[in-house]
Amino acid sequence: MEKKKHAQILRGTRKVHRYMGASLFLLFTIVSLTGLLLGWKKNSGGYILPKSYKGTSTDLKDWISIDSLHKNACQIAHDSISKSLSLELERIDIRPDKGMVKFVFIEGFWGIQLDGATGELLHIERRRSDFIENIHDGSILDYIFNTKSEILKLIYTSVMGLSLLLFTITGFWLWYGPKLMRQKK
């Protein structure tokens, strides 16, 4: 490749890299900060990722039904968090090894941990790690705009993934291109 053409490609690459970096600066900052928080969640002393408490029995034969546990969790949520809290669940996390069941509600990122055998409350938690993860992967957009298809998350992750790939390729070329030009002298 002739030197003039090589220099032209480098200028074009630099322009793409600069404009992409400037236009996606805020999103890259959000992804990096939330990624850092998620990396530290288990070492946050329970602030980001709530501690999992232990129930009285790890033997599933001793446990009461999931239906009964769910009713207890819903009652506790309305009594202790808010009467107007939606009881729609994001998930039920069953931890037989800890003797505990965790009910995670969609609204407000609340979790209720119950003893699997007695149904007694072990812990009410704010699921900060779930909130941070939803920001990190773009799910927060589907949550805000109430889109069940997760199309906004798909668009967000596609844009961010392709941008990071393009950023890596252009960054490599900006590093390697001048070295290649100097070798051709």
C-alpha positions as CSV (number, residue, x, y, z in Angstrom):
1,M,0.0,0.0,0.0
2,E,1.4,3.4,-0.9
3,K,2.2,5.9,1.8
4,K,-0.4,8.4,0.8
5,K,-3.2,5.9,0.8
6,H,-2.0,4.5,4.1
7,A,-2.0,8.0,5.7
8,Q,-5.6,8.6,4.3
9,I,-6.8,5.3,5.9
10,L,-5.2,6.4,9.2
11,R,-6.9,9.8,9.1
12,G,-10.3,8.1,8.4
13,T,-9.7,5.6,11.2
14,R,-8.8,8.4,13.6
15,K,-12.0,10.3,12.7
16,V,-14.2,7.2,13.2
17,H,-12.5,6.5,16.5
18,R,-12.8,10.1,17.7
19,Y,-16.5,10.6,16.8
20,M,-17.5,7.2,18.1
21,G,-15.7,7.9,21.4
22,A,-17.3,11.3,21.7
23,S,-20.8,10.2,20.9
24,L,-20.7,7.1,23.1
25,F,-18.7,8.6,26.0
26,L,-21.6,8.6,28.4
27,L,-22.7,5.1,27.6
28,F,-19.1,3.7,27.9
29,T,-18.8,5.5,31.2
30,I,-22.0,4.0,32.5
31,V,-21.0,0.5,31.3
32,S,-17.6,0.7,32.9
33,L,-18.8,2.0,36.2
34,T,-21.6,-0.5,36.5
35,G,-19.3,-3.3,35.5
36,L,-16.8,-2.2,38.2
37,L,-19.7,-2.2,40.8
38,L,-20.8,-5.7,39.6
39,G,-17.3,-7.0,39.9
40,W,-17.2,-5.8,43.5
41,K,-20.7,-6.8,44.5
42,K,-19.7,-9.8,46.6
43,N,-17.2,-7.7,48.5
44,S,-19.5,-4.8,49.3
45,G,-20.4,-6.0,52.8
46,G,-24.0,-6.7,51.7
47,Y,-24.6,-3.2,50.3
48,I,-24.6,-4.1,46.6
49,L,-25.4,-7.8,46.9
50,P,-27.5,-8.7,49.9
51,K,-26.2,-11.4,52.2
52,S,-28.1,-14.8,51.9
53,Y,-29.3,-15.8,55.3
54,K,-29.7,-19.4,56.6
55,G,-32.9,-21.1,57.4
56,T,-33.5,-23.8,60.0
57,S,-33.4,-26.9,57.7
58,T,-31.6,-27.8,54.5
59,D,-33.8,-31.0,54.1
60,L,-36.5,-30.2,51.6
61,K,-38.8,-32.7,53.3
62,D,-39.1,-30.3,56.2
63,W,-40.1,-27.4,54.0
64,I,-43.5,-25.9,53.6
65,S,-45.0,-25.5,50.1
66,I,-43.8,-22.8,47.7
67,D,-47.4,-21.6,47.6
68,S,-47.4,-21.0,51.4
69,L,-44.0,-19.4,51.2
70,H,-45.1,-17.1,48.4
71,K,-48.2,-16.0,50.4
72,N,-46.0,-15.2,53.4
73,A,-43.6,-13.2,51.2
74,C,-46.4,-11.2,49.7
75,Q,-47.9,-10.5,53.1
76,I,-44.6,-9.4,54.4
77,A,-44.0,-7.2,51.4
78,H,-47.3,-5.4,51.8
79,D,-46.9,-5.1,55.6
80,S,-43.2,-4.0,55.7
81,I,-42.5,-2.3,52.4
82,S,-45.7,-0.8,50.9
83,K,-49.3,-1.7,50.6
84,S,-49.2,-0.5,47.0
85,L,-46.2,-2.6,46.0
86,S,-46.9,-4.8,43.0
87,L,-46.6,-8.5,43.9
88,E,-45.4,-9.5,40.5
89,L,-42.3,-11.6,40.9
90,E,-39.2,-11.4,38.8
91,R,-38.0,-14.7,40.2
92,I,-38.0,-17.2,43.1
93,D,-34.5,-18.2,44.2
94,I,-34.6,-21.5,46.1
95,R,-31.4,-22.2,48.1
96,P,-31.8,-25.7,49.7
97,D,-28.2,-25.6,50.9
98,K,-29.0,-22.5,53.0
99,G,-32.6,-23.6,53.9
100,M,-33.9,-20.4,52.4
101,V,-36.2,-19.1,49.6
102,K,-35.8,-15.6,48.1
103,F,-38.7,-13.9,46.4
104,V,-37.6,-11.1,44.2
105,F,-40.3,-8.6,43.2
106,I,-40.1,-6.7,39.9
107,E,-41.2,-3.3,41.3
108,G,-38.6,-1.4,43.2
109,F,-36.0,-4.3,43.2
110,W,-37.2,-5.7,46.6
111,G,-36.4,-9.2,47.9
112,I,-37.8,-11.2,50.8
113,Q,-35.8,-14.1,52.2
114,L,-37.8,-16.7,54.1
115,D,-36.9,-19.8,56.1
116,G,-38.0,-22.7,53.8
117,A,-39.1,-24.9,56.7
118,T,-40.9,-22.3,58.9
119,G,-41.8,-19.6,56.4
120,E,-40.4,-17.0,58.9
121,L,-38.8,-13.8,57.6
122,L,-35.0,-14.0,57.4
123,H,-34.4,-10.7,55.6
124,I,-35.9,-7.9,53.6
125,E,-33.5,-6.6,51.0
126,R,-33.1,-3.9,48.4
127,R,-31.7,-5.6,45.3
128,R,-29.1,-3.0,44.3
129,S,-27.1,-5.6,42.4
130,D,-30.1,-6.3,40.2
131,F,-30.7,-2.6,39.6
132,I,-27.0,-2.1,38.7
133,E,-27.1,-5.1,36.4
134,N,-30.2,-3.8,34.6
135,I,-28.4,-0.5,34.0
136,H,-25.3,-2.4,32.8
137,D,-27.0,-4.6,30.3
138,G,-29.7,-2.1,29.2
139,S,-32.6,-4.0,30.7
140,I,-33.5,-0.8,32.6
141,L,-34.8,0.7,29.4
142,D,-37.3,-2.1,29.0
143,Y,-38.2,-1.7,32.7
144,I,-38.8,2.0,32.3
145,F,-40.8,1.8,29.0
146,N,-42.5,-1.5,30.0
147,T,-41.5,-3.4,26.9
148,K,-41.9,-7.2,27.6
149,S,-39.9,-8.2,24.4
150,E,-36.6,-6.8,25.7
151,I,-36.1,-5.1,22.3
152,L,-34.5,-2.0,23.9
153,K,-32.0,-4.3,25.8
154,L,-31.2,-6.0,22.5
155,I,-30.6,-2.7,20.7
156,Y,-28.5,-1.3,23.5
157,T,-26.3,-4.4,23.8
158,S,-25.9,-4.6,20.0
159,V,-24.9,-0.9,19.8
160,M,-22.5,-1.2,22.8
161,G,-21.0,-4.6,21.7
162,L,-20.4,-3.5,18.1
163,S,-19.1,-0.1,19.2
164,L,-16.6,-1.7,21.5
165,L,-15.5,-4.1,18.7
166,L,-15.1,-1.1,16.3
167,F,-13.3,0.9,19.0
168,T,-10.9,-2.0,19.5
169,I,-10.2,-2.4,15.8
170,T,-9.7,1.3,15.2
171,G,-7.6,1.6,18.3
172,F,-5.4,-1.2,17.2
173,W,-5.0,0.3,13.8
174,L,-4.2,3.7,15.3
175,W,-1.4,2.0,17.2
176,Y,-0.2,-0.3,14.5
177,G,-0.7,1.8,11.4
178,P,2.0,4.4,12.1
179,K,4.5,1.6,13.0
180,L,3.7,0.0,9.6
181,M,4.2,3.4,7.8
182,R,7.6,3.9,9.6
183,Q,8.8,0.4,8.4
184,K,8.0,1.3,4.8
185,K,10.4,4.3,4.8
